[in-house]
Amino acid sequence: MQTPERSRKRPREGGGSSSMAAEDQEGSSSSMSVDEASSSSMPPVRVFIVFYPMDGQVEILARRILDGVNSVQGVEAKLWTVPEPLPAELRAPTKSDVSTITANEFIKADCVILGFPARFGMMASQFKAFLETTESDAQKGFFASKPAGIFYSSNTPGSGQETAALTAVTQLAHLGMILVPIGYPSDIDMFQGGSLMEMKGGSPYGTGTYTGVDGFKQPTPRELDSAFRQGKHTAEIAKQLKDYGFQRCMEDIW
């Protein structure tokens, strides 16, 4: 019984394996360009840095956080202040020229980083008053699973650095947002002995600074470095979550 001859593949015209390799390379490069085009067409991640400008030090931190956010590719950052709810005769003097945010603008953010001075150990009531205007949007799920960070100031070490941060977490929880803490890596030398000789605000919850009783103390280089790291870290997390998809994240959770 004769064994049938194995069929031989006929080489393609134009040089056999070398032309095949060229075709594979051409196909690979074309698919890469498609992926790159798709990536570049994606809208940027919108990060809003929203603060109450009673303390000029909070704005200084906000602007350094802005630098950190802008260091991440594919992210678009914007500074906002919250509206002043108090009548003119009761308002603290403010000097910021940053635009005031509205609830309609607030919902457009993919991520928010909120800054406020501590008052009686809590978030300043003016900032909380703004968050309360977003209740109906929160009930509709506009903020669900979106990342958020916090930063703050206080007059002295015992006047609310951690309690203001902790009580701010309840606001984020009611909005359905995900807190992005900075942890200890934002201050690499925190545990070195020399660092204890310098007064530094902040905690694992977020960047902080001390203003002094007279309000004139400015943020230190280490506090500003922490602010930059917070902006960069939070923006990176926001980008990863948006790439994954907030909707998919909610579906996975529920």
Secondary structure, 3 states (H helix, E strand, C coil): CCCCCCCCCCCCCCCCHHHHHHHHHHHHHHHHHHHHHHHHCCCCEEEEEEECCCCHHHHHHHHHHHHHHHCCCCEEEEEEECCCCCCHHHCCCCCCCCCECCHHHHCCCCEEEEEEEEECCEECHHHHHHHHCCHHHHHCCCCCCCEEEEEEEECCCCCCHHHHHHHHHHHHHHHCCEECCCCCCCCCCCCCHHHHHCCCCCECCEEEEECCCCCCCCCCHHHHHHHHHHHHHHHHHHHHHHHHCHHHHHHHHC
